[in-house]
Amino acid sequence: MMGGILFMVRGKMCVGVESHRLMARIGPEAEAAALKRAGCSPMDFTGRPMRGFVFVDVASLRTERQLASWLELALAFNPHAKVSARSRAKRPA
């Protein structure tokens, strides 16, 4: 989907790396505040932003602390994220 590396947690998209930016699934509730942070933009592949997903430019991820803050947001949302129907169908019973 992204043309990069994607990391799944509990069968759900969590974070990924695409070209020169991080993709984070942070949920719709955290999105507005996240978009105010430096280097953050809506995740948009098709001309329509995907709600609850953001891109973060590599320039805003220079320290472990900066990266950790985005990973923590994505991991905090993960238990609330829904598994896609496609992923659910692939899971063994």
N, C-alpha and C positions, 0 to 999 in steps of 0.2 A: 504494500500500500504506500509506504513512505519512500522507498528507495534508500533505506538506511538500516540501522539496527534497532530492533524493538525489544524491550524487556517486558515480559509478562509476569504478573504476580497473581497467584491464585486463579490462573486462567483468564486474566483480564489485562488489557493494555494498561501499562503504568507510565513508563518513560521510554524515550527513544532518542537516537541521534540521527539527524538527517543533515548531511552536508556540513554546514557551519553553525548548526544550532541544535538545541535540546528541544524535544517535544515532551510536554508533561500533561498528563491527564489529572487535572486538579479539581474538577467538578464545577458546575455552574455557580454554586454559591461563593466560591473563592475567586472566580474569574475576574470580576470587576476590580477587586483590590489588586490582584496580580497584574492586571494590565497597566496599573499606575507605576509599577516598578520598572526600573531601567532595563532596557533590552528586551522587554516582554511584548509580544504581539499576538493577535488571535491566530490560531492555527487555521490556515486556509489553503486547501489544495485545489479546490474546484471553483473558486470564485465566491463560495459561501463559507463563512467561518464555522467551525465545528464547536458547538457549545461545550464548555468545560475542558477544552484542550487549548494549550498555548504553546507558542514557540518562544525560546529564550536564546538570544544571540550569545555566541561564545565569549564576546568581550565582557559580558556580564557574569561570567562564570570563571573568573580568574583565580579565585581562592576556594579552598575546600569548603569553607563556611558558606560561600555564595551557592555553590553546587548543592551542598547539604540542605539548604533552605528549600530549594525546589524539589529535591527528592523527598523531603519530609512532607511537603504539601501533597505530592502525588501519592505517597504511601498512606497518608491520613485519609485520602479520599477512597483508596482502593477497596476497603471493606464495604463501602456504600455503592460502588460501581456495579453495574449490571453486566453479566456475562452475555456476550452476543449469542444469538441463536445459532450461528455457525459454530462458534467455539463449544457451545453446549452439546451440539450434535456430535462433535468429535471426541468428547470425553467418554472414557469407558464407564460403564454403569457400575 
